[in-house]
Amino acid sequence: MAVAIQVNELVAVWNGRQWAGKDTSLVGLLNAFRDKSRGYLPDEVNARAMCQAALGDAPWKVIRSDPQPVEPGVVY
């Protein structure tokens, strides 16, 4: 499962354990906020939490998110 985010023209991918991408500065910044991830939540929820903490008001967005099973009726 993977979640890809875009910040301006830069792209980073969260694989559920760490961030990867061509821009080492962005990847390093996002990986520094891995403690905002909670393993029991869907990857996209974790990725969004890390991006919000690391990037704040920077213009970032999720550009791809693999579907994951979720519990019916649970709001994340």
All heavy atoms as a GROMACS GRO file, in nm:
protein
  584
    1MET      N    1   0.084  -0.117   0.000
    1MET     CA    2   0.000   0.000   0.000
    1MET      C    3   0.089   0.124   0.000
    1MET      O    4   0.189   0.128   0.068
    1MET     CB    5  -0.089   0.003   0.124
    1MET     CG    6  -0.168  -0.122   0.148
    1MET     SD    7  -0.301  -0.131   0.030
    1MET     CE    8  -0.374  -0.284   0.076
    2ALA      N    9   0.050   0.225  -0.074
    2ALA     CA   10   0.132   0.345  -0.084
    2ALA      C   11   0.044   0.469  -0.099
    2ALA      O   12  -0.066   0.462  -0.151
    2ALA     CB   13   0.227   0.335  -0.201
    3VAL      N   14   0.099   0.579  -0.051
    3VAL     CA   15   0.034   0.708  -0.065
    3VAL      C   16   0.137   0.803  -0.124
    3VAL      O   17   0.247   0.816  -0.070
    3VAL     CB   18  -0.016   0.762   0.071
    3VAL    CG1   19  -0.080   0.897   0.054
    3VAL    CG2   20  -0.111   0.663   0.136
    4ALA      N   21   0.104   0.869  -0.233
    4ALA     CA   22   0.193   0.966  -0.296
    4ALA      C   23   0.140   1.106  -0.270
    4ALA      O   24   0.020   1.132  -0.285
    4ALA     CB   25   0.204   0.940  -0.445
    5ILE      N   26   0.230   1.195  -0.231
    5ILE     CA   27   0.191   1.334  -0.211
    5ILE      C   28   0.275   1.421  -0.304
    5ILE      O   29   0.385   1.382  -0.347
    5ILE     CB   30   0.210   1.380  -0.066
    5ILE    CG1   31   0.357   1.372  -0.022
    5ILE    CG2   32   0.123   1.300   0.028
    5ILE    CD1   33   0.407   1.499   0.036
    6GLN      N   34   0.223   1.539  -0.333
    6GLN     CA   35   0.294   1.635  -0.417
    6GLN      C   36   0.303   1.767  -0.344
    6GLN      O   37   0.203   1.816  -0.290
    6GLN     CB   38   0.222   1.654  -0.550
    6GLN     CG   39   0.294   1.745  -0.644
    6GLN     CD   40   0.224   1.754  -0.779
    6GLN    OE1   41   0.116   1.700  -0.799
    6GLN    NE2   42   0.288   1.821  -0.872
    7VAL      N   43   0.423   1.823  -0.342
    7VAL     CA   44   0.448   1.956  -0.285
    7VAL      C   45   0.513   2.036  -0.397
    7VAL      O   46   0.626   2.009  -0.435
    7VAL     CB   47   0.543   1.950  -0.164
    7VAL    CG1   48   0.561   2.089  -0.105
    7VAL    CG2   49   0.494   1.852  -0.061
    8ASN      N   50   0.437   2.131  -0.451
    8ASN     CA   51   0.480   2.203  -0.571
    8ASN      C   52   0.510   2.100  -0.680
    8ASN      O   53   0.423   2.026  -0.719
    8ASN     CB   54   0.596   2.297  -0.542
    8ASN     CG   55   0.556   2.406  -0.445
    8ASN    OD1   56   0.443   2.454  -0.449
    8ASN    ND2   57   0.645   2.445  -0.358
    9GLU      N   58   0.635   2.090  -0.728
    9GLU     CA   59   0.666   1.991  -0.830
    9GLU      C   60   0.732   1.865  -0.773
    9GLU      O   61   0.762   1.771  -0.846
    9GLU     CB   62   0.758   2.051  -0.938
    9GLU     CG   63   0.901   2.076  -0.895
    9GLU     CD   64   0.923   2.201  -0.810
    9GLU    OE1   65   0.830   2.281  -0.795
    9GLU    OE2   66   1.034   2.216  -0.758
   10LEU      N   67   0.751   1.860  -0.642
   10LEU     CA   68   0.817   1.747  -0.576
   10LEU      C   69   0.715   1.640  -0.536
   10LEU      O   70   0.604   1.673  -0.495
   10LEU     CB   71   0.891   1.794  -0.453
   10LEU     CG   72   0.993   1.906  -0.474
   10LEU    CD1   73   1.049   1.952  -0.342
   10LEU    CD2   74   1.103   1.860  -0.568
   11VAL      N   75   0.755   1.513  -0.547
   11VAL     CA   76   0.667   1.402  -0.512
   11VAL      C   77   0.738   1.313  -0.412
   11VAL      O   78   0.859   1.287  -0.424
   11VAL     CB   79   0.630   1.319  -0.638
   11VAL    CG1   80   0.548   1.196  -0.600
   11VAL    CG2   81   0.552   1.406  -0.737
   12ALA      N   82   0.664   1.267  -0.312
   12ALA     CA   83   0.716   1.171  -0.214
   12ALA      C   84   0.611   1.063  -0.194
   12ALA      O   85   0.492   1.088  -0.208
   12ALA     CB   86   0.747   1.240  -0.081
   13VAL      N   87   0.657   0.943  -0.160
   13VAL     CA   88   0.568   0.828  -0.144
   13VAL      C   89   0.587   0.768  -0.005
   13VAL      O   90   0.700   0.740   0.036
   13VAL     CB   91   0.595   0.722  -0.253
   13VAL    CG1   92   0.506   0.600  -0.233
   13VAL    CG2   93   0.576   0.781  -0.391
   14TRP      N   94   0.476   0.746   0.064
   14TRP     CA   95   0.475   0.681   0.195
   14TRP      C   96   0.436   0.535   0.173
   14TRP      O   97   0.332   0.506   0.116
   14TRP     CB   98   0.374   0.749   0.287
   14TRP     CG   99   0.348   0.680   0.417
   14TRP    CD1  100   0.232   0.617   0.454
   14TRP    CD2  101   0.436   0.669   0.528
   14TRP    NE1  102   0.245   0.568   0.581
   14TRP    CE2  103   0.369   0.597   0.629
   14TRP    CE3  104   0.567   0.711   0.553
   14TRP    CZ2  105   0.427   0.568   0.752
   14TRP    CZ3  106   0.625   0.681   0.674
   14TRP    CH2  107   0.556   0.612   0.773
   15ASN      N  108   0.522   0.442   0.217
   15ASN     CA  109   0.494   0.300   0.195
   15ASN      C  110   0.442   0.230   0.320
   15ASN      O  111   0.436   0.108   0.325
   15ASN     CB  112   0.620   0.228   0.144
   15ASN     CG  113   0.730   0.218   0.248
   15ASN    OD1  114   0.713   0.255   0.363
   15ASN    ND2  115   0.844   0.168   0.207
   16GLY      N  116   0.407   0.306   0.419
   16GLY     CA  117   0.358   0.250   0.544
   16GLY      C  118   0.463   0.242   0.652
   16GLY      O  119   0.432   0.221   0.769
   17ARG      N  120   0.589   0.261   0.614
   17ARG     CA  121   0.700   0.258   0.710
   17ARG      C  122   0.791   0.379   0.698
   17ARG      O  123   0.845   0.426   0.797
   17ARG     CB  124   0.784   0.133   0.691
   17ARG     CG  125   0.709   0.007   0.726
   17ARG     CD  126   0.796  -0.114   0.702
   17ARG     NE  127   0.715  -0.232   0.719
   17ARG     CZ  128   0.744  -0.329   0.802
   17ARG    NH1  129   0.853  -0.322   0.874
   17ARG    NH2  130   0.665  -0.434   0.812
   18GLN      N  131   0.812   0.426   0.574
   18GLN     CA  132   0.900   0.541   0.553
   18GLN      C  133   0.863   0.611   0.424
   18GLN      O  134   0.794   0.556   0.339
   18GLN     CB  135   1.046   0.498   0.551
   18GLN     CG  136   1.082   0.410   0.433
   18GLN     CD  137   1.228   0.366   0.438
   18GLN    OE1  138   1.299   0.397   0.532
   18GLN    NE2  139   1.270   0.295   0.337
   19TRP      N  140   0.914   0.733   0.412
   19TRP     CA  141   0.894   0.812   0.290
   19TRP      C  142   1.009   0.786   0.194
   19TRP      O  143   1.122   0.762   0.235
   19TRP     CB  144   0.889   0.961   0.324
   19TRP     CG  145   0.766   1.001   0.397
   19TRP    CD1  146   0.750   1.009   0.532
   19TRP    CD2  147   0.641   1.036   0.338
   19TRP    NE1  148   0.622   1.048   0.560
   19TRP    CE2  149   0.553   1.066   0.444
   19TRP    CE3  150   0.594   1.046   0.207
   19TRP    CZ2  151   0.421   1.105   0.422
   19TRP    CZ3  152   0.463   1.085   0.185
   19TRP    CH2  153   0.378   1.114   0.292
   20ALA      N  154   0.980   0.795   0.064
   20ALA     CA  155   1.082   0.781  -0.040
   20ALA      C  156   1.052   0.882  -0.149
   20ALA      O  157   0.938   0.924  -0.168
   20ALA     CB  158   1.081   0.639  -0.097
   21GLY      N  159   1.155   0.920  -0.223
   21GLY     CA  160   1.139   1.014  -0.333
   21GLY      C  161   1.274   1.062  -0.382
   21GLY      O  162   1.378   1.031  -0.323
   22LYS      N  163   1.272   1.139  -0.490
   22LYS     CA  164   1.398   1.188  -0.548
   22LYS      C  165   1.458   1.304  -0.470
   22LYS      O  166   1.579   1.320  -0.468
   22LYS     CB  167   1.374   1.232  -0.693
   22LYS     CG  168   1.349   1.115  -0.786
   22LYS     CD  169   1.333   1.162  -0.929
   22LYS     CE  170   1.308   1.043  -1.020
   22LYS     NZ  171   1.294   1.084  -1.160
   23ASP      N  172   1.374   1.385  -0.408
   23ASP     CA  173   1.423   1.501  -0.333
   23ASP      C  174   1.455   1.459  -0.189
   23ASP      O  175   1.365   1.437  -0.109
   23ASP     CB  176   1.320   1.613  -0.334
   23ASP     CG  177   1.374   1.738  -0.271
   23ASP    OD1  178   1.436   1.819  -0.343
   23ASP    OD2  179   1.357   1.754  -0.149
   24THR      N  180   1.582   1.447  -0.160
   24THR     CA  181   1.623   1.396  -0.028
   24THR      C  182   1.586   1.491   0.085
   24THR      O  183   1.563   1.446   0.198
   24THR     CB  184   1.775   1.368  -0.024
   24THR    OG1  185   1.846   1.486  -0.061
   24THR    CG2  186   1.810   1.254  -0.119
   25SER      N  187   1.579   1.620   0.058
   25SER     CA  188   1.540   1.716   0.162
   25SER      C  189   1.396   1.695   0.204
   25SER      O  190   1.365   1.691   0.324
   25SER     CB  191   1.559   1.860   0.113
   25SER     OG  192   1.693   1.885   0.084
   26LEU      N  193   1.305   1.681   0.108
   26LEU     CA  194   1.164   1.658   0.138
   26LEU      C  195   1.146   1.524   0.209
   26LEU      O  196   1.076   1.515   0.310
   26LEU     CB  197   1.079   1.663   0.011
   26LEU     CG  198   0.931   1.629   0.028
   26LEU    CD1  199   0.863   1.728   0.123
   26LEU    CD2  200   0.861   1.625  -0.107
   27VAL      N  201   1.211   1.421   0.158
   27VAL     CA  202   1.201   1.288   0.218
   27VAL      C  203   1.254   1.290   0.362
   27VAL      O  204   1.192   1.235   0.453
   27VAL     CB  205   1.274   1.183   0.132
   27VAL    CG1  206   1.287   1.051   0.205
   27VAL    CG2  207   1.203   1.165  -0.001
   28GLY      N  208   1.365   1.355   0.382
   28GLY     CA  209   1.422   1.365   0.517
   28GLY      C  210   1.330   1.439   0.613
   28GLY      O  211   1.313   1.397   0.728
   29LEU      N  212   1.270   1.547   0.566
   29LEU     CA  213   1.177   1.623   0.649
   29LEU      C  214   1.057   1.538   0.687
   29LEU      O  215   1.018   1.530   0.803
   29LEU     CB  216   1.131   1.749   0.577
   29LEU     CG  217   1.024   1.833   0.647
   29LEU    CD1  218   1.077   1.890   0.778
   29LEU    CD2  219   0.974   1.943   0.555
   30LEU      N  220   0.996   1.472   0.588
   30LEU     CA  221   0.879   1.389   0.616
   30LEU      C  222   0.914   1.271   0.706
   30LEU      O  223   0.836   1.237   0.796
   30LEU     CB  224   0.816   1.341   0.485
   30LEU     CG  225   0.751   1.450   0.400
   30LEU    CD1  226   0.716   1.396   0.263
   30LEU    CD2  227   0.629   1.507   0.469
   31ASN      N  228   1.028   1.208   0.684
   31ASN     CA  229   1.068   1.096   0.770
   31ASN      C  230   1.094   1.140   0.914
   31ASN      O  231   1.080   1.061   1.006
   31ASN     CB  232   1.190   1.025   0.712
   31ASN     CG  233   1.153   0.925   0.607
   31ASN    OD1  234   1.049   0.860   0.614
   31ASN    ND2  235   1.237   0.911   0.506
   32ALA      N  236   1.129   1.266   0.934
   32ALA     CA  237   1.150   1.318   1.069
   32ALA      C  238   1.018   1.324   1.147
   32ALA      O  239   1.020   1.330   1.270
   32ALA     CB  240   1.214   1.456   1.063
   33PHE      N  241   0.906   1.320   1.076
   33PHE     CA  242   0.775   1.328   1.140
   33PHE      C  243   0.702   1.193   1.140
   33PHE      O  244   0.580   1.188   1.155
   33PHE     CB  245   0.689   1.435   1.072
   33PHE     CG  246   0.730   1.574   1.112
   33PHE    CD1  247   0.833   1.638   1.046
   33PHE    CD2  248   0.668   1.639   1.218
   33PHE    CE1  249   0.873   1.766   1.082
   33PHE    CE2  250   0.707   1.766   1.256
   33PHE     CZ  251   0.810   1.830   1.188
   34ARG      N  252   0.776   1.084   1.125
   34ARG     CA  253   0.714   0.951   1.128
   34ARG      C  254   0.645   0.921   1.260
   34ARG      O  255   0.555   0.838   1.266
   34ARG     CB  256   0.815   0.841   1.096
   34ARG     CG  257   0.850   0.834   0.949
   34ARG     CD  258   0.939   0.719   0.920
   34ARG     NE  259   1.062   0.734   0.997
   34ARG     CZ  260   1.164   0.651   0.990
   34ARG    NH1  261   1.159   0.545   0.914
   34ARG    NH2  262   1.273   0.671   1.061
   35ASP      N  263   0.685   0.989   1.367
   35ASP     CA  264   0.620   0.966   1.496
   35ASP      C  265   0.474   1.011   1.497
   35ASP      O  266   0.398   0.973   1.585
   35ASP     CB  267   0.697   1.034   1.608
   35ASP     CG  268   0.699   1.186   1.596
   35ASP    OD1  269   0.692   1.237   1.482
   35ASP    OD2  270   0.708   1.254   1.700
   36LYS      N  271   0.433   1.088   1.397
   36LYS     CA  272   0.292   1.129   1.385
   36LYS      C  273   0.208   1.017   1.326
   36LYS      O  274   0.087   1.025   1.323
   36LYS     CB  275   0.278   1.254   1.298
   36LYS     CG  276   0.354   1.374   1.351
   36LYS     CD  277   0.299   1.418   1.484
   36LYS     CE  278   0.375   1.540   1.535
   36LYS     NZ  279   0.342   1.572   1.672
   37SER      N  280   0.273   0.912   1.276
   37SER     CA  281   0.204   0.798   1.216
   37SER      C  282   0.160   0.702   1.325
   37SER      O  283   0.231   0.679   1.422
   37SER     CB  284   0.300   0.726   1.120
   37SER     OG  285   0.245   0.605   1.078
   38ARG      N  286   0.041   0.648   1.308
   38ARG     CA  287  -0.010   0.544   1.398
   38ARG      C  288  -0.040   0.423   1.313
   38ARG      O  289  -0.124   0.430   1.224
   38ARG     CB  290  -0.137   0.591   1.470
   38ARG     CG  291  -0.118   0.717   1.552
   38ARG     CD  292  -0.023   0.689   1.670
   38ARG     NE  293   0.002   0.809   1.747
   38ARG     CZ  294   0.117   0.875   1.746
   38ARG    NH1  295   0.216   0.835   1.672
   38ARG    NH2  296   0.134   0.982   1.820
   39GLY      N  297   0.029   0.315   1.336
   39GLY     CA  298   0.021   0.198   1.250
   39GLY      C  299  -0.117   0.139   1.231
   39GLY      O  300  -0.144   0.077   1.130
   40TYR      N  301  -0.208   0.162   1.325
   40TYR     CA  302  -0.340   0.101   1.316
   40TYR      C  303  -0.436   0.181   1.228
   40TYR      O  304  -0.547   0.139   1.203
   40TYR     CB  305  -0.400   0.082   1.455
   40TYR     CG  306  -0.408   0.208   1.537
   40TYR    CD1  307  -0.518   0.293   1.528
   40TYR    CD2  308  -0.305   0.243   1.623
   40TYR    CE1  309  -0.525   0.409   1.602
   40TYR    CE2  310  -0.312   0.358   1.698
   40TYR     CZ  311  -0.422   0.441   1.687
   40TYR     OH  312  -0.427   0.556   1.761
   41LEU      N  313  -0.396   0.299   1.182
   41LEU     CA  314  -0.480   0.380   1.093
   41LEU      C  315  -0.443   0.353   0.947
   41LEU      O  316  -0.332   0.310   0.918
   41LEU     CB  317  -0.461   0.528   1.125
   41LEU     CG  318  -0.509   0.574   1.263
   41LEU    CD1  319  -0.473   0.719   1.286
   41LEU    CD2  320  -0.658   0.553   1.277
   42PRO      N  321  -0.535   0.379   0.855
   42PRO     CA  322  -0.502   0.363   0.712
   42PRO      C  323  -0.384   0.451   0.672
   42PRO      O  324  -0.362   0.559   0.730
   42PRO     CB  325  -0.631   0.408   0.641
   42PRO     CG  326  -0.739   0.388   0.742
   42PRO     CD  327  -0.675   0.416   0.875
   43ASP      N  328  -0.307   0.406   0.574
   43ASP     CA  329  -0.186   0.479   0.531
   43ASP      C  330  -0.214   0.623   0.494
   43ASP      O  331  -0.135   0.712   0.524
   43ASP     CB  332  -0.121   0.407   0.413
   43ASP     CG  333  -0.048   0.281   0.455
   43ASP    OD1  334  -0.023   0.263   0.576
   43ASP    OD2  335  -0.016   0.200   0.366
   44GLU      N  336  -0.326   0.649   0.425
   44GLU     CA  337  -0.354   0.787   0.384
   44GLU      C  338  -0.376   0.878   0.504
   44GLU      O  339  -0.332   0.992   0.507
   44GLU     CB  340  -0.474   0.795   0.290
   44GLU     CG  341  -0.495   0.936   0.239
   44GLU     CD  342  -0.602   0.949   0.133
   44GLU    OE1  343  -0.643   0.846   0.074
   44GLU    OE2  344  -0.645   1.062   0.108
   45VAL      N  345  -0.442   0.828   0.608
   45VAL     CA  346  -0.464   0.907   0.729
   45VAL      C  347  -0.329   0.939   0.794
   45VAL      O  348  -0.303   1.052   0.834
   45VAL     CB  349  -0.556   0.833   0.828
   45VAL    CG1  350  -0.569   0.907   0.959
   45VAL    CG2  351  -0.693   0.810   0.765
   46ASN      N  352  -0.242   0.839   0.804
   46ASN     CA  353  -0.109   0.862   0.860
   46ASN      C  354  -0.028   0.959   0.776
   46ASN      O  355   0.038   1.048   0.829
   46ASN     CB  356  -0.035   0.729   0.872
   46ASN     CG  357  -0.084   0.646   0.988
   46ASN    OD1  358  -0.121   0.700   1.091
   46ASN    ND2  359  -0.087   0.516   0.971
   47ALA      N  360  -0.031   0.943   0.644
   47ALA     CA  361   0.045   1.031   0.555
   47ALA      C  362  -0.004   1.175   0.569
   47ALA      O  363   0.077   1.269   0.575
   47ALA     CB  364   0.032   0.984   0.410
   48ARG      N  365  -0.134   1.194   0.573
   48ARG     CA  366  -0.188   1.330   0.589
   48ARG      C  367  -0.145   1.392   0.723
   48ARG      O  368  -0.112   1.510   0.728
   48ARG     CB  369  -0.340   1.328   0.579
   48ARG     CG  370  -0.391   1.308   0.439
   48ARG     CD  371  -0.544   1.306   0.435
   48ARG     NE  372  -0.593   1.288   0.301
   48ARG     CZ  373  -0.609   1.386   0.212
   48ARG    NH1  374  -0.579   1.510   0.245
   48ARG    NH2  375  -0.655   1.359   0.092
   49ALA      N  376  -0.145   1.313   0.830
   49ALA     CA  377  -0.104   1.364   0.961
   49ALA      C  378   0.043   1.408   0.959
   49ALA      O  379   0.078   1.513   1.012
   49ALA     CB  380  -0.127   1.260   1.068
   50MET      N  381   0.128   1.327   0.897
   50MET     CA  382   0.270   1.362   0.889
   50MET      C  383   0.291   1.486   0.802
   50MET      O  384   0.372   1.573   0.837
   50MET     CB  385   0.350   1.244   0.834
   50MET     CG  386   0.362   1.130   0.933
   50MET     SD  387   0.458   0.994   0.869
   50MET     CE  388   0.332   0.909   0.774
   51CYS      N  389   0.222   1.494   0.690
   51CYS     CA  390   0.235   1.611   0.601
   51CYS      C  391   0.188   1.737   0.671
   51CYS      O  392   0.253   1.842   0.659
   51CYS     CB  393   0.158   1.590   0.472
   51CYS     SG  394   0.233   1.470   0.362
   52GLN      N  395   0.077   1.730   0.740
   52GLN     CA  396   0.026   1.848   0.811
   52GLN      C  397   0.126   1.895   0.915
   52GLN      O  398   0.151   2.014   0.928
   52GLN     CB  399  -0.108   1.817   0.877
   52GLN     CG  400  -0.175   1.938   0.937
   52GLN     CD  401  -0.207   2.046   0.835
   52GLN    OE1  402  -0.256   2.017   0.728
   52GLN    NE2  403  -0.178   2.169   0.870
   53ALA      N  404   0.186   1.801   0.988
   53ALA     CA  405   0.283   1.838   1.091
   53ALA      C  406   0.413   1.891   1.029
   53ALA      O  407   0.469   1.989   1.076
   53ALA     CB  408   0.314   1.717   1.179
   54ALA      N  409   0.460   1.826   0.922
   54ALA     CA  410   0.589   1.863   0.863
   54ALA      C  411   0.580   1.986   0.773
   54ALA      O  412   0.670   2.069   0.771
   54ALA     CB  413   0.645   1.746   0.783
   55LEU      N  414   0.472   1.995   0.696
   55LEU     CA  415   0.464   2.098   0.592
   55LEU      C  416   0.371   2.213   0.626
   55LEU      O  417   0.376   2.318   0.562
   55LEU     CB  418   0.419   2.034   0.460
   55LEU     CG  419   0.507   1.918   0.411
   55LEU    CD1  420   0.442   1.850   0.292
   55LEU    CD2  421   0.647   1.968   0.378
   56GLY      N  422   0.284   2.193   0.724
   56GLY     CA  423   0.195   2.300   0.766
   56GLY      C  424   0.109   2.352   0.653
   56GLY      O  425   0.035   2.276   0.589
   57ASP      N  426   0.121   2.481   0.624
   57ASP     CA  427   0.038   2.545   0.522
   57ASP      C  428   0.096   2.538   0.382
   57ASP      O  429   0.044   2.601   0.290
   57ASP     CB  430   0.014   2.691   0.559
   57ASP     CG  431  -0.071   2.705   0.684
   57ASP    OD1  432  -0.152   2.615   0.710
   57ASP    OD2  433  -0.055   2.806   0.756
   58ALA      N  434   0.205   2.466   0.363
   58ALA     CA  435   0.264   2.453   0.229
   58ALA      C  436   0.160   2.388   0.136
   58ALA      O  437   0.076   2.311   0.180
   58ALA     CB  438   0.390   2.368   0.234
   59PRO      N  439   0.166   2.419   0.007
   59PRO     CA  440   0.067   2.366  -0.088
   59PRO      C  441   0.093   2.220  -0.124
   59PRO      O  442   0.148   2.189  -0.230
   59PRO     CB  443   0.082   2.457  -0.208
   59PRO     CG  444   0.226   2.499  -0.204
   59PRO     CD  445   0.261   2.509  -0.058
   60TRP      N  446   0.055   2.128  -0.037
   60TRP     CA  447   0.073   1.985  -0.064
   60TRP      C  448  -0.064   1.921  -0.086
   60TRP      O  449  -0.166   1.972  -0.042
   60TRP     CB  450   0.147   1.916   0.049
   60TRP     CG  451   0.075   1.916   0.180
   60TRP    CD1  452   0.081   2.012   0.277
   60TRP    CD2  453  -0.017   1.818   0.228
   60TRP    NE1  454  -0.001   1.979   0.383
   60TRP    CE2  455  -0.063   1.860   0.355
   60TRP    CE3  456  -0.065   1.698   0.178
   60TRP    CZ2  457  -0.153   1.787   0.431
   60TRP    CZ3  458  -0.155   1.625   0.253
   60TRP    CH2  459  -0.197   1.670   0.378
   61LYS      N  460  -0.062   1.807  -0.156
   61LYS     CA  461  -0.187   1.733  -0.179
   61LYS      C  462  -0.155   1.586  -0.202
   61LYS      O  463  -0.044   1.551  -0.242
   61LYS     CB  464  -0.264   1.788  -0.299
   61LYS     CG  465  -0.189   1.777  -0.431
   61LYS     CD  466  -0.267   1.840  -0.545
   61LYS     CE  467  -0.185   1.835  -0.673
   61LYS     NZ  468  -0.254   1.894  -0.785
   62VAL      N  469  -0.252   1.501  -0.173
   62VAL     CA  470  -0.240   1.358  -0.201
   62VAL      C  471  -0.273   1.338  -0.348
   62VAL      O  472  -0.378   1.381  -0.394
   62VAL     CB  473  -0.336   1.275  -0.113
   62VAL    CG1  474  -0.334   1.129  -0.153
   62VAL    CG2  475  -0.299   1.289   0.034
   63ILE      N  476  -0.181   1.277  -0.423
   63ILE     CA  477  -0.206   1.255  -0.566
   63ILE      C  478  -0.238   1.110  -0.597
   63ILE      O  479  -0.290   1.080  -0.705
   63ILE     CB  480  -0.089   1.305  -0.653
   63ILE    CG1  481   0.041   1.239  -0.614
   63ILE    CG2  482  -0.079   1.456  -0.646
   63ILE    CD1  483   0.157   1.270  -0.708
   64ARG      N  484  -0.207   1.019  -0.505
   64ARG     CA  485  -0.242   0.878  -0.524
   64ARG      C  486  -0.248   0.810  -0.389
   64ARG      O  487  -0.164   0.833  -0.302
   64ARG     CB  488  -0.138   0.808  -0.610
   64ARG     CG  489  -0.187   0.667  -0.653
   64ARG     CD  490  -0.080   0.588  -0.723
   64ARG     NE  491  -0.011   0.512  -0.617
   64ARG     CZ  492   0.119   0.486  -0.618
   64ARG    NH1  493   0.194   0.527  -0.715
   64ARG    NH2  494   0.174   0.418  -0.520
   65SER      N  495  -0.348   0.726  -0.373
   65SER     CA  496  -0.361   0.650  -0.250
   65SER      C  497  -0.419   0.514  -0.284
   65SER      O  498  -0.529   0.504  -0.338
   65SER     CB  499  -0.452   0.724  -0.152
   65SER     OG  500  -0.465   0.651  -0.033
   66ASP      N  501  -0.343   0.410  -0.254
   66ASP     CA  502  -0.393   0.275  -0.278
   66ASP      C  503  -0.508   0.247  -0.181
   66ASP      O  504  -0.501   0.286  -0.064
   66ASP     CB  505  -0.282   0.172  -0.257
   66ASP     CG  506  -0.173   0.182  -0.361
   66ASP    OD1  507  -0.197   0.246  -0.466
   66ASP    OD2  508  -0.065   0.127  -0.338
   67PRO      N  509  -0.612   0.178  -0.226
   67PRO     CA  510  -0.722   0.146  -0.136
   67PRO      C  511  -0.678   0.050  -0.027
   67PRO      O  512  -0.593  -0.036  -0.049
   67PRO     CB  513  -0.826   0.082  -0.228
   67PRO     CG  514  -0.750   0.034  -0.346
   67PRO     CD  515  -0.631   0.123  -0.360
   68GLN      N  516  -0.734   0.069   0.091
   68GLN     CA  517  -0.704  -0.018   0.204
   68GLN      C  518  -0.835  -0.061   0.268
   68GLN      O  519  -0.932   0.014   0.268
   68GLN     CB  520  -0.622   0.056   0.310
   68GLN     CG  521  -0.479   0.072   0.272
   68GLN     CD  522  -0.400   0.122   0.390
   68GLN    OE1  523  -0.418   0.234   0.434
   68GLN    NE2  524  -0.312   0.039   0.442
   69PRO      N  525  -0.836  -0.180   0.324
   69PRO     CA  526  -0.957  -0.221   0.396
   69PRO      C  527  -0.977  -0.135   0.521
   69PRO      O  528  -0.880  -0.098   0.587
   69PRO     CB  529  -0.928  -0.366   0.433
   69PRO     CG  530  -0.781  -0.379   0.428
   69PRO     CD  531  -0.732  -0.279   0.328
   70VAL      N  532  -1.098  -0.099   0.547
   70VAL     CA  533  -1.131  -0.021   0.666
   70VAL      C  534  -1.247  -0.087   0.738
   70VAL      O  535  -1.322  -0.165   0.678
   70VAL     CB  536  -1.167   0.124   0.632
   70VAL    CG1  537  -1.049   0.198   0.574
   70VAL    CG2  538  -1.284   0.131   0.536
   71GLU      N  539  -1.263  -0.056   0.864
   71GLU     CA  540  -1.374  -0.109   0.940
   71GLU      C  541  -1.501  -0.034   0.902
   71GLU      O  542  -1.501   0.090   0.898
   71GLU     CB  543  -1.350  -0.093   1.088
   71GLU     CG  544  -1.240  -0.181   1.142
   71GLU     CD  545  -1.227  -0.164   1.293
   71GLU    OE1  546  -1.330  -0.171   1.362
   71GLU    OE2  547  -1.114  -0.143   1.337
   72PRO      N  548  -1.609  -0.104   0.872
   72PRO     CA  549  -1.734  -0.035   0.839
   72PRO      C  550  -1.782   0.054   0.952
   72PRO      O  551  -1.779   0.014   1.068
   72PRO     CB  552  -1.833  -0.150   0.817
   72PRO     CG  553  -1.750  -0.272   0.796
   72PRO     CD  554  -1.621  -0.248   0.868
   73GLY      N  555  -1.820   0.176   0.917
   73GLY     CA  556  -1.874   0.268   1.015
   73GLY      C  557  -1.772   0.346   1.094
   73GLY      O  558  -1.807   0.435   1.170
   74VAL      N  559  -1.643   0.319   1.077
   74VAL     CA  560  -1.539   0.389   1.152
   74VAL      C  561  -1.499   0.515   1.075
   74VAL      O  562  -1.476   0.511   0.956
   74VAL     CB  563  -1.414   0.299   1.174
   74VAL    CG1  564  -1.303   0.379   1.240
   74VAL    CG2  565  -1.452   0.179   1.256
   75VAL      N  566  -1.495   0.627   1.146
   75VAL     CA  567  -1.454   0.753   1.086
   75VAL      C  568  -1.312   0.781   1.132
   75VAL      O  569  -1.283   0.783   1.251
   75VAL     CB  570  -1.546   0.870   1.130
   75VAL    CG1  571  -1.498   1.000   1.072
   75VAL    CG2  572  -1.689   0.840   1.087
   76TYR      N  573  -1.221   0.802   1.035
   76TYR     CA  574  -1.082   0.827   1.068
   76TYR      C  575  -1.050   0.973   1.065
   76TYR      O  576  -1.081   1.045   0.981
   76TYR     CB  577  -0.989   0.753   0.970
   76TYR     CG  578  -1.000   0.603   0.982
   76TYR    CD1  579  -1.075   0.530   0.893
   76TYR    CD2  580  -0.937   0.538   1.086
   76TYR    CE1  581  -1.085   0.392   0.905
   76TYR    CE2  582  -0.946   0.400   1.098
   76TYR     CZ  583  -1.020   0.328   1.007
   76TYR     OH  584  -1.028   0.193   1.020
   0.00000   0.00000   0.00000
